[in-house]
Amino acid sequence: MSEFKGTPGPWLREGRTVYALQDSTSRFVDKENRFSAGFYSGNGCSESEVIANATLAEAAPELLEAIQAMLSKAHKQNWNDKYPEEVEAAQAAIDKALGQ
């Protein structure tokens, strides 16, 4: 299983900004040593969409870890035979998250 190369977390969302609380690269780190990625309105995004995007980004590392664990168990239980489309979609999402 491939590993996530981003900051593993924990991550914290404060309004429109998501902070990775551990950043070994020290890139784009604020004064509190937190990596930040801001989500702002624009290109037709509403305020509620911006907050939803930030919330999803905050949860992304845990979602990736959970789907990787689930897919590992799925292969052991032959879910790929019973649910090939779902297993394929899960693997495609993992690959996309890992930049593969």
N, C-alpha and C positions, 0 to 999 in steps of 0.2 A: 504494500500500500504506500502510495506517495504521501509525503508530508507537506503540510501547509508551510510556505516559506515566509509568510507575513508575520506580523507581531501576534503572538498567541493569545494575548490578553492578560488579565482581564481588560475589557474595553468599557468605556463609560460614555454615555450620551448626556450632554447638557444642552437642551434646546436643539439648535441646528448643528451643533458640532459634536463629532464623535472623537474621543480620545483613546488611543492605545496607551495603556498605563505603563507598559514596559517596551522600550524601544532600544534594541541593542545597536542600531545603526546611527543613532543620534541625528537622523535626517528629519528636518521639519519639526523639531521638538520645541515646545514652548518653555517658558521660564520655570514651569513646574515639572519639566522633563517628561512631558506627555506629547506624543505624536498626535496631531490634530488634522482632521479632514472636515471642512465645513460644507454644509449643504444649504444652498440659498435659492430663493425663488428666481425664476428666469425661464426662458423658453417655454412659457405656458404652464409652469409648475405652480400649484397653489401652495399656500402655507401648510396645509394639512398633508400634501404630498411630500413636501420637504421634510416634515417631521417623520412621516412614514419611511422615507428613504434613510434618514439617519437612524431610525430604530432598527431597520433591517440590517444596516451596516454594523450596528452594535452587536447584533445577534449572529452575524455571519460566521465568526470562528467556531461558535458552539454548534451552529447548524451544520457546518462542514464536518466537524468531528462526529456528530450524531449520525449523519447520513453515511459516513465512512464505516462506522461501527455496525449500522444496520445492514449495509450492503455486504459486509464481511459475513455476518450471520446468514444473510439471504443466500449467499453462495453455498454455505455449508448445509443449508436446508433445501437446496435445489429449487429455490424460488425462481432462478433464471429459466427453468423449464416451465414453471407454472405461470409466471408473470414476466415474460420476456420484455415486453414494452416498458414496464415499470422499472425493471432492473437496468435496462438500457438507458432510460431517461435519468435514473439516479447516477449511473456511471458518467453520463455526459455532463451532468451538473457538477460532479466532482472534478472531472477533467477541466471544465471551464473555470472553476474556482481556483484550480492549481495552475492555470495557464498552459494546459497541455492540449 
